[in-house]
Amino acid sequence: NKAEADIVKVIYDFIFGTALGDALLKDRHLTSNDVCILTPYNRHKDRLRMNICNVSEDSLDTYAGQTFSKQTPVKSGGDTKSNRYSSTPSFSPKKSQALFGTQDEIDVDTAAMVENIDTVDKFQGSERKVVIISTCVHDKPRRAADPHFINVACSRSQHLLIIVGNFTSGLAGNSDWEYIKSQALVNGSYIDHEVTVKNIDASDGVSYDINEDSIKEKLEELVGRPMKKGRKIDF
């Protein structure tokens, strides 16, 4: 679902390009290691990594060889009560040899972004300040309809949960997703957005216009409202 991956990228960039990201944390700036993107499917995970991190498909394995699941606390400014987290990757010996045997220099920030885009199953037990869920549902929810998947996906965020999906058809009819949508509507945090079909080509498939400017305007309008505790942002 390329259109959905493109929408997720707009949201991801918006978080870091506006005051929203810094407003979530009081003691430090939001980093790429504070935000994760989760999806049900491995193939969509790869598309998200390529879109958002601007890396080629061939280099995905190189970046994903690093482990960011365990953050290392680093004391900041001599204040023992104020901890920050290092984005320095950790390596097993074999992974380290494989990585640096194929690529002399790994961009740590990009690697952190790649590692924080994964499937929900791989992310069980982990949390992030901000979680974006890309449901990747066109007509039938399939894996995304699993109550266990929904529970795990929606319980990974510490401050902000954003859900991107087709709530008008693909996720419609599923009682769990319908409830989540109803709560977003009650909280005033539901964004209704339409993607336009640009071209249908037999060889290249369907191309879309995600109407990026419209997404940004809706996000700006939403975050300008008074925040409610437990707010989710749903597309």
C-alpha positions in Angstrom: 0.0 0.0 0.0 2.2 2.8 -1.3 -0.3 5.5 -0.7 -0.6 4.7 3.0 3.2 4.5 3.3 3.4 8.0 1.7 0.9 9.3 4.2 2.8 7.8 7.1 5.9 9.6 5.9 4.1 13.0 5.9 2.9 12.4 9.5 6.4 11.3 10.6 8.0 14.4 9.0 5.3 16.6 10.5 6.1 15.3 14.0 9.7 16.3 13.7 9.2 19.4 11.6 6.8 21.2 14.0 6.6 22.0 17.7 4.5 18.9 18.3 7.5 16.7 18.8 9.1 18.8 21.4 5.8 19.5 23.2 5.5 15.8 24.0 8.6 15.8 26.2 9.5 18.3 28.9 13.2 17.5 29.5 14.6 16.9 26.0 14.0 17.0 22.3 12.2 14.1 20.6 14.6 11.8 18.6 14.1 9.2 16.0 14.6 6.6 18.7 11.5 7.9 20.5 9.2 7.2 17.5 8.3 3.8 16.0 6.1 2.8 13.1 4.3 -0.6 13.3 2.5 -2.6 10.7 1.1 -6.2 10.4 3.2 -7.2 7.3 6.9 -7.6 6.6 6.6 -6.4 3.0 4.8 -3.2 4.1 7.5 -2.7 6.8 10.1 -2.7 4.1 8.2 -0.2 2.0 7.9 2.1 5.1 11.6 1.8 5.8 12.5 2.8 2.2 10.0 5.6 2.1 10.7 7.2 5.5 14.4 6.5 5.9 15.3 7.1 2.2 17.3 4.0 1.8 17.3 1.5 -1.0 15.8 -2.0 -0.7 19.3 -3.5 -1.2 20.6 -1.7 1.9 17.8 -2.5 4.2 19.5 -5.6 5.7 22.7 -3.6 6.3 20.9 -1.0 8.4 18.6 -3.5 10.1 21.6 -5.5 11.4 21.9 -3.1 14.3 20.0 -3.5 17.5 18.1 -0.6 19.1 15.6 -2.5 21.2 17.6 -1.8 24.4 18.3 1.9 25.0 21.3 2.9 27.1 20.6 5.5 29.7 23.1 8.4 29.7 23.1 10.9 32.5 22.8 14.5 31.2 24.5 17.6 32.5 25.5 16.0 35.8 21.8 15.8 36.9 21.4 12.2 38.2 17.6 12.5 37.9 17.6 13.5 34.3 18.4 10.6 32.0 18.7 10.6 28.3 19.0 7.7 26.0 21.9 7.0 23.7 21.1 6.2 20.1 24.5 4.4 19.8 23.8 0.9 18.3 25.0 -2.3 19.8 26.4 -5.1 17.7 26.9 -8.8 18.1 30.4 -9.8 16.8 29.0 -11.6 13.7 26.7 -8.7 12.8 29.4 -6.2 13.3 31.7 -8.0 11.0 29.0 -8.5 8.4 28.0 -4.8 8.5 31.4 -3.2 8.3 32.5 -5.8 5.8 30.0 -4.5 3.3 29.7 -0.8 4.4 32.5 1.2 5.9 30.3 3.8 7.6 26.7 3.3 9.0 24.6 6.4 9.5 23.5 6.0 13.1 20.4 8.2 12.9 19.2 6.4 9.7 19.8 3.1 11.3 17.8 4.1 14.4 14.9 5.1 12.1 15.1 1.8 10.2 15.2 -0.3 13.3 12.2 1.5 14.8 10.0 0.6 11.8 8.9 -3.0 12.3 6.0 -5.5 12.5 3.9 -5.5 15.6 4.9 -9.1 16.4 8.6 -8.1 16.5 7.9 -5.1 18.7 6.0 -7.0 21.5 7.3 -5.9 24.9 8.8 -2.6 23.7 7.4 0.9 24.0 8.1 4.3 22.4 7.0 7.8 23.2 5.2 8.0 19.9 3.8 5.1 18.0 2.3 5.2 14.4 0.4 2.2 13.3 0.1 1.6 9.6 -2.7 -1.0 9.3 -2.2 -1.6 5.6 -5.8 -2.7 5.0 -7.5 -2.3 1.6 -10.6 -4.4 1.7 -10.4 -7.0 4.5 -8.6 -6.6 7.8 -7.2 -10.1 7.9 -4.1 -9.9 10.2 -5.2 -6.5 11.4 -8.5 -7.9 12.7 -6.8 -10.1 15.2 -7.7 -8.8 18.7 -4.2 -9.7 20.0 -2.6 -7.7 17.2 -4.9 -4.7 18.0 -4.2 -4.9 21.7 -0.4 -5.1 21.3 -0.3 -2.4 18.6 -2.4 0.1 20.5 -0.5 -0.4 23.8 3.0 0.4 22.7 2.8 4.2 23.0 3.7 6.2 26.1 2.5 9.7 24.9 1.0 9.7 21.5 -0.7 7.0 19.3 -1.5 7.6 15.7 -3.4 5.1 13.6 -3.4 5.3 9.8 -5.9 3.1 8.0 -8.9 2.7 5.8 -11.7 3.2 8.3 -14.4 3.7 5.7 -14.2 0.2 4.1 -11.2 -1.9 5.0 -11.4 -1.6 8.8 -15.1 -0.9 8.8 -17.2 -3.7 10.2 -14.6 -4.9 12.6 -16.0 -4.1 16.1 -12.6 -3.4 17.7 -11.6 -0.9 15.0 -15.1 0.6 15.0 -14.8 1.2 18.7 -11.4 2.9 18.3 -12.8 5.1 15.6 -15.8 6.1 17.8 -13.5 7.1 20.6 -11.3 9.2 18.3 -14.5 10.9 17.0 -15.6 11.6 20.6 -12.1 13.0 21.5 -12.1 15.2 18.3 -8.9 13.4 17.0 -10.3 11.7 13.9 -9.0 13.0 10.5 -11.0 12.1 7.5 -8.8 12.2 4.4 -9.3 11.1 0.8 -6.6 9.8 -1.5 -7.1 10.4 -5.2 -6.5 7.8 -7.9 -4.3 9.5 -10.5 -3.7 6.7 -13.0 -4.4 3.0 -13.5 -1.7 1.3 -15.6 -1.7 -2.4 -16.4 2.1 -2.6 -16.0 2.8 -0.1 -13.2 -0.5 -0.6 -11.2 -2.4 2.2 -9.6 -0.8 5.5 -8.8 -2.3 7.9 -6.2 -2.2 11.5 -5.2 -2.2 11.5 -1.4 -3.0 15.3 -1.3 0.0 16.0 1.0 -0.9 19.7 1.5 -4.3 18.8 2.7 -2.9 16.3 5.2 -0.5 18.9 6.7 -3.4 21.4 7.0 -5.5 18.9 8.8 -2.7 18.0 11.2 -1.9 21.6 11.9 -5.6 22.2 12.7 -5.8 19.1 14.9 -2.7 19.8 17.1 -3.9 23.4 17.5 -6.9 22.2 19.5 -6.7 21.8 23.3 -5.1 18.4 23.9 -7.1 15.7 25.8 -5.6 13.0 27.9 -5.3 9.8 26.0 -5.8 11.3 22.6 -5.3 9.2 19.6 -5.0 10.6 16.1 -6.8 8.3 13.5 -6.8 8.6 9.8 
